[in-house]
Structures are given as C-alpha cells and as structure tokens.
Amino acid sequence: MNTKYNKNGDLIYRKSIITNFEYWYKYNKNGQIIHKKCSNGFEYWSEFDENNNEVHCKNSNGEEVWFKYNKFNYQTEITEKEYKEIKFRIEEREYLSRTKCSRFEIMDI
C-alpha cells in the first residue's frame, strides 16, 4: 500500500498494490473527511455543522442524504426541505440574538 499524509497526519492519498486503485482525501479544519475520490471516478462529499456532526452527504452517483440530530446526538435522516427549514430557524435565532429584537419588532419598522 502506497500512502501519503498531510502535515496533520491525515491520510490524503493511498494506492492499493492489489487492485491498483488510487484514493484521494480532503479534510476540513477539524480533520473530518469532506471529499473522497477514487481512480474509478467515484466521489463522495460531506458537510458538517458547527458541532462537527455530518449534516449532508452526496456522491457522484447522484445520491444525497441530509441528517439532523436529537438531544442524545443520534443521527436521523431527513429531507432536503426539512434540513433547509432547520438551518433557517437556527440562522434566524442567531440573528435575533445579535440584534436583541424580535421578529415582530422587525416587521413594525
């Protein structure tokens, strides 16, 4: 097995001496794999939230999955629409906490 690592010790390349397949890996700042690529053309992407939970993944075959997490941090598969609604509510809550006003106060302006 031929391998290469980045300065953080993360595997970024490997080549199987048995199958001759090559694999490339990219990581986010937290050391999580965000992109995998194989020499046969197959690719896989992942997105993570601020808690380092995987919230979205897709592959080069067109398959996509979104996730949410319960209070025990168990992963549940959800639809893209549900994911976007959750993300919107989080962003709205963060905005309102920064501006220290309610949604109704903004509407009255």
PyMOL CGO cylinders between C-alpha atoms (Angstrom):
from pymol import cmd
from pymol.cgo import CYLINDER

trace = [
    CYLINDER, 0.00, 0.00, 0.00, 1.42, 3.35, -1.08, 0.3, 1, 1, 1, 1, 1, 1,
    CYLINDER, 1.42, 3.35, -1.08, 0.27, 6.20, 1.21, 0.3, 1, 1, 1, 1, 1, 1,
    CYLINDER, 0.27, 6.20, 1.21, 0.80, 9.94, 1.74, 0.3, 1, 1, 1, 1, 1, 1,
    CYLINDER, 0.80, 9.94, 1.74, -0.19, 12.10, 4.71, 0.3, 1, 1, 1, 1, 1, 1,
    CYLINDER, -0.19, 12.10, 4.71, -0.63, 15.84, 5.24, 0.3, 1, 1, 1, 1, 1, 1,
    CYLINDER, -0.63, 15.84, 5.24, 1.16, 17.84, 7.96, 0.3, 1, 1, 1, 1, 1, 1,
    CYLINDER, 1.16, 17.84, 7.96, -1.64, 16.95, 10.44, 0.3, 1, 1, 1, 1, 1, 1,
    CYLINDER, -1.64, 16.95, 10.44, -1.09, 13.23, 9.93, 0.3, 1, 1, 1, 1, 1, 1,
    CYLINDER, -1.09, 13.23, 9.93, -4.29, 12.80, 7.90, 0.3, 1, 1, 1, 1, 1, 1,
    CYLINDER, -4.29, 12.80, 7.90, -4.24, 10.28, 5.06, 0.3, 1, 1, 1, 1, 1, 1,
    CYLINDER, -4.24, 10.28, 5.06, -4.51, 12.22, 1.78, 0.3, 1, 1, 1, 1, 1, 1,
    CYLINDER, -4.51, 12.22, 1.78, -3.55, 9.54, -0.76, 0.3, 1, 1, 1, 1, 1, 1,
    CYLINDER, -3.55, 9.54, -0.76, -3.35, 5.79, -0.95, 0.3, 1, 1, 1, 1, 1, 1,
    CYLINDER, -3.35, 5.79, -0.95, -2.86, 3.27, -3.71, 0.3, 1, 1, 1, 1, 1, 1,
    CYLINDER, -2.86, 3.27, -3.71, -3.71, -0.40, -3.35, 0.3, 1, 1, 1, 1, 1, 1,
    CYLINDER, -3.71, -0.40, -3.35, -0.98, -2.70, -4.62, 0.3, 1, 1, 1, 1, 1, 1,
    CYLINDER, -0.98, -2.70, -4.62, -3.60, -5.44, -5.09, 0.3, 1, 1, 1, 1, 1, 1,
    CYLINDER, -3.60, -5.44, -5.09, -6.27, -3.56, -7.09, 0.3, 1, 1, 1, 1, 1, 1,
    CYLINDER, -6.27, -3.56, -7.09, -4.11, -0.65, -8.29, 0.3, 1, 1, 1, 1, 1, 1,
    CYLINDER, -4.11, -0.65, -8.29, -6.96, 1.70, -7.25, 0.3, 1, 1, 1, 1, 1, 1,
    CYLINDER, -6.96, 1.70, -7.25, -5.97, 5.15, -6.07, 0.3, 1, 1, 1, 1, 1, 1,
    CYLINDER, -5.97, 5.15, -6.07, -7.83, 7.18, -3.43, 0.3, 1, 1, 1, 1, 1, 1,
    CYLINDER, -7.83, 7.18, -3.43, -7.55, 10.89, -2.55, 0.3, 1, 1, 1, 1, 1, 1,
    CYLINDER, -7.55, 10.89, -2.55, -8.93, 12.56, 0.59, 0.3, 1, 1, 1, 1, 1, 1,
    CYLINDER, -8.93, 12.56, 0.59, -9.59, 16.19, 1.62, 0.3, 1, 1, 1, 1, 1, 1,
    CYLINDER, -9.59, 16.19, 1.62, -10.30, 17.33, 5.17, 0.3, 1, 1, 1, 1, 1, 1,
    CYLINDER, -10.30, 17.33, 5.17, -11.92, 20.31, 6.86, 0.3, 1, 1, 1, 1, 1, 1,
    CYLINDER, -11.92, 20.31, 6.86, -10.18, 22.33, 9.59, 0.3, 1, 1, 1, 1, 1, 1,
    CYLINDER, -10.18, 22.33, 9.59, -11.49, 19.84, 12.20, 0.3, 1, 1, 1, 1, 1, 1,
    CYLINDER, -11.49, 19.84, 12.20, -9.87, 16.84, 10.49, 0.3, 1, 1, 1, 1, 1, 1,
    CYLINDER, -9.87, 16.84, 10.49, -13.09, 15.41, 9.06, 0.3, 1, 1, 1, 1, 1, 1,
    CYLINDER, -13.09, 15.41, 9.06, -13.11, 13.98, 5.55, 0.3, 1, 1, 1, 1, 1, 1,
    CYLINDER, -13.11, 13.98, 5.55, -15.11, 16.31, 3.31, 0.3, 1, 1, 1, 1, 1, 1,
    CYLINDER, -15.11, 16.31, 3.31, -14.16, 14.79, -0.06, 0.3, 1, 1, 1, 1, 1, 1,
    CYLINDER, -14.16, 14.79, -0.06, -13.10, 11.31, -1.18, 0.3, 1, 1, 1, 1, 1, 1,
    CYLINDER, -13.10, 11.31, -1.18, -12.18, 10.42, -4.72, 0.3, 1, 1, 1, 1, 1, 1,
    CYLINDER, -12.18, 10.42, -4.72, -11.32, 7.07, -6.28, 0.3, 1, 1, 1, 1, 1, 1,
    CYLINDER, -11.32, 7.07, -6.28, -9.41, 6.48, -9.51, 0.3, 1, 1, 1, 1, 1, 1,
    CYLINDER, -9.41, 6.48, -9.51, -12.52, 4.82, -10.99, 0.3, 1, 1, 1, 1, 1, 1,
    CYLINDER, -12.52, 4.82, -10.99, -14.25, 8.23, -10.89, 0.3, 1, 1, 1, 1, 1, 1,
    CYLINDER, -14.25, 8.23, -10.89, -16.43, 7.69, -7.82, 0.3, 1, 1, 1, 1, 1, 1,
    CYLINDER, -16.43, 7.69, -7.82, -16.56, 10.71, -5.47, 0.3, 1, 1, 1, 1, 1, 1,
    CYLINDER, -16.56, 10.71, -5.47, -18.15, 11.39, -2.08, 0.3, 1, 1, 1, 1, 1, 1,
    CYLINDER, -18.15, 11.39, -2.08, -18.69, 14.75, -0.33, 0.3, 1, 1, 1, 1, 1, 1,
    CYLINDER, -18.69, 14.75, -0.33, -19.70, 15.51, 3.27, 0.3, 1, 1, 1, 1, 1, 1,
    CYLINDER, -19.70, 15.51, 3.27, -20.77, 18.69, 5.09, 0.3, 1, 1, 1, 1, 1, 1,
    CYLINDER, -20.77, 18.69, 5.09, -20.59, 19.19, 8.85, 0.3, 1, 1, 1, 1, 1, 1,
    CYLINDER, -20.59, 19.19, 8.85, -22.28, 21.61, 11.24, 0.3, 1, 1, 1, 1, 1, 1,
    CYLINDER, -22.28, 21.61, 11.24, -20.69, 23.71, 13.99, 0.3, 1, 1, 1, 1, 1, 1,
    CYLINDER, -20.69, 23.71, 13.99, -20.96, 20.69, 16.35, 0.3, 1, 1, 1, 1, 1, 1,
    CYLINDER, -20.96, 20.69, 16.35, -18.92, 18.53, 13.93, 0.3, 1, 1, 1, 1, 1, 1,
    CYLINDER, -18.92, 18.53, 13.93, -21.98, 16.45, 13.03, 0.3, 1, 1, 1, 1, 1, 1,
    CYLINDER, -21.98, 16.45, 13.03, -22.38, 15.33, 9.44, 0.3, 1, 1, 1, 1, 1, 1,
    CYLINDER, -22.38, 15.33, 9.44, -25.47, 17.12, 8.11, 0.3, 1, 1, 1, 1, 1, 1,
    CYLINDER, -25.47, 17.12, 8.11, -25.28, 16.38, 4.38, 0.3, 1, 1, 1, 1, 1, 1,
    CYLINDER, -25.28, 16.38, 4.38, -23.55, 13.89, 2.11, 0.3, 1, 1, 1, 1, 1, 1,
    CYLINDER, -23.55, 13.89, 2.11, -23.71, 13.15, -1.58, 0.3, 1, 1, 1, 1, 1, 1,
    CYLINDER, -23.71, 13.15, -1.58, -21.86, 11.02, -4.10, 0.3, 1, 1, 1, 1, 1, 1,
    CYLINDER, -21.86, 11.02, -4.10, -21.10, 11.08, -7.79, 0.3, 1, 1, 1, 1, 1, 1,
    CYLINDER, -21.10, 11.08, -7.79, -23.98, 8.66, -8.45, 0.3, 1, 1, 1, 1, 1, 1,
    CYLINDER, -23.98, 8.66, -8.45, -26.39, 11.48, -7.55, 0.3, 1, 1, 1, 1, 1, 1,
    CYLINDER, -26.39, 11.48, -7.55, -27.41, 10.08, -4.15, 0.3, 1, 1, 1, 1, 1, 1,
    CYLINDER, -27.41, 10.08, -4.15, -27.84, 12.71, -1.41, 0.3, 1, 1, 1, 1, 1, 1,
    CYLINDER, -27.84, 12.71, -1.41, -28.81, 12.44, 2.25, 0.3, 1, 1, 1, 1, 1, 1,
    CYLINDER, -28.81, 12.44, 2.25, -29.45, 15.10, 4.94, 0.3, 1, 1, 1, 1, 1, 1,
    CYLINDER, -29.45, 15.10, 4.94, -29.30, 14.48, 8.67, 0.3, 1, 1, 1, 1, 1, 1,
    CYLINDER, -29.30, 14.48, 8.67, -30.49, 16.04, 11.93, 0.3, 1, 1, 1, 1, 1, 1,
    CYLINDER, -30.49, 16.04, 11.93, -29.59, 15.05, 15.48, 0.3, 1, 1, 1, 1, 1, 1,
    CYLINDER, -29.59, 15.05, 15.48, -31.76, 14.61, 18.56, 0.3, 1, 1, 1, 1, 1, 1,
    CYLINDER, -31.76, 14.61, 18.56, -30.91, 15.69, 22.10, 0.3, 1, 1, 1, 1, 1, 1,
    CYLINDER, -30.91, 15.69, 22.10, -28.95, 12.44, 22.59, 0.3, 1, 1, 1, 1, 1, 1,
    CYLINDER, -28.95, 12.44, 22.59, -26.93, 13.21, 19.44, 0.3, 1, 1, 1, 1, 1, 1,
    CYLINDER, -26.93, 13.21, 19.44, -28.45, 10.31, 17.49, 0.3, 1, 1, 1, 1, 1, 1,
    CYLINDER, -28.45, 10.31, 17.49, -28.49, 10.85, 13.74, 0.3, 1, 1, 1, 1, 1, 1,
    CYLINDER, -28.49, 10.85, 13.74, -31.79, 10.83, 11.83, 0.3, 1, 1, 1, 1, 1, 1,
    CYLINDER, -31.79, 10.83, 11.83, -32.18, 11.02, 8.07, 0.3, 1, 1, 1, 1, 1, 1,
    CYLINDER, -32.18, 11.02, 8.07, -34.38, 13.90, 6.86, 0.3, 1, 1, 1, 1, 1, 1,
    CYLINDER, -34.38, 13.90, 6.86, -35.42, 15.52, 3.59, 0.3, 1, 1, 1, 1, 1, 1,
    CYLINDER, -35.42, 15.52, 3.59, -33.62, 18.45, 1.99, 0.3, 1, 1, 1, 1, 1, 1,
    CYLINDER, -33.62, 18.45, 1.99, -36.63, 20.66, 2.72, 0.3, 1, 1, 1, 1, 1, 1,
    CYLINDER, -36.63, 20.66, 2.72, -36.56, 19.75, 6.44, 0.3, 1, 1, 1, 1, 1, 1,
    CYLINDER, -36.56, 19.75, 6.44, -32.83, 20.45, 6.55, 0.3, 1, 1, 1, 1, 1, 1,
    CYLINDER, -32.83, 20.45, 6.55, -33.26, 23.90, 4.97, 0.3, 1, 1, 1, 1, 1, 1,
    CYLINDER, -33.26, 23.90, 4.97, -36.07, 24.76, 7.42, 0.3, 1, 1, 1, 1, 1, 1,
    CYLINDER, -36.07, 24.76, 7.42, -33.91, 23.76, 10.40, 0.3, 1, 1, 1, 1, 1, 1,
    CYLINDER, -33.91, 23.76, 10.40, -30.96, 25.75, 9.06, 0.3, 1, 1, 1, 1, 1, 1,
    CYLINDER, -30.96, 25.75, 9.06, -33.19, 28.80, 8.50, 0.3, 1, 1, 1, 1, 1, 1,
    CYLINDER, -33.19, 28.80, 8.50, -34.54, 28.64, 12.09, 0.3, 1, 1, 1, 1, 1, 1,
    CYLINDER, -34.54, 28.64, 12.09, -31.00, 28.41, 13.51, 0.3, 1, 1, 1, 1, 1, 1,
    CYLINDER, -31.00, 28.41, 13.51, -29.81, 31.37, 11.42, 0.3, 1, 1, 1, 1, 1, 1,
    CYLINDER, -29.81, 31.37, 11.42, -32.91, 33.39, 12.38, 0.3, 1, 1, 1, 1, 1, 1,
    CYLINDER, -32.91, 33.39, 12.38, -32.37, 32.66, 16.09, 0.3, 1, 1, 1, 1, 1, 1,
    CYLINDER, -32.37, 32.66, 16.09, -28.70, 33.68, 15.82, 0.3, 1, 1, 1, 1, 1, 1,
    CYLINDER, -28.70, 33.68, 15.82, -29.63, 36.92, 14.01, 0.3, 1, 1, 1, 1, 1, 1,
    CYLINDER, -29.63, 36.92, 14.01, -32.33, 37.81, 16.53, 0.3, 1, 1, 1, 1, 1, 1,
    CYLINDER, -32.33, 37.81, 16.53, -29.98, 37.16, 19.44, 0.3, 1, 1, 1, 1, 1, 1,
    CYLINDER, -29.98, 37.16, 19.44, -27.39, 39.51, 17.89, 0.3, 1, 1, 1, 1, 1, 1,
    CYLINDER, -27.39, 39.51, 17.89, -29.91, 42.28, 17.22, 0.3, 1, 1, 1, 1, 1, 1,
    CYLINDER, -29.91, 42.28, 17.22, -31.75, 41.75, 20.54, 0.3, 1, 1, 1, 1, 1, 1,
    CYLINDER, -31.75, 41.75, 20.54, -35.15, 42.26, 18.97, 0.3, 1, 1, 1, 1, 1, 1,
    CYLINDER, -35.15, 42.26, 18.97, -37.98, 40.00, 17.94, 0.3, 1, 1, 1, 1, 1, 1,
    CYLINDER, -37.98, 40.00, 17.94, -39.20, 39.12, 14.50, 0.3, 1, 1, 1, 1, 1, 1,
    CYLINDER, -39.20, 39.12, 14.50, -42.33, 41.18, 15.17, 0.3, 1, 1, 1, 1, 1, 1,
    CYLINDER, -42.33, 41.18, 15.17, -40.30, 44.27, 16.08, 0.3, 1, 1, 1, 1, 1, 1,
    CYLINDER, -40.30, 44.27, 16.08, -38.51, 43.99, 12.74, 0.3, 1, 1, 1, 1, 1, 1,
    CYLINDER, -38.51, 43.99, 12.74, -41.86, 43.80, 10.91, 0.3, 1, 1, 1, 1, 1, 1,
    CYLINDER, -41.86, 43.80, 10.91, -43.07, 47.02, 12.58, 0.3, 1, 1, 1, 1, 1, 1,
    CYLINDER, -43.07, 47.02, 12.58, -40.14, 49.06, 11.31, 0.3, 1, 1, 1, 1, 1, 1,
]
cmd.load_cgo(trace, "trace")
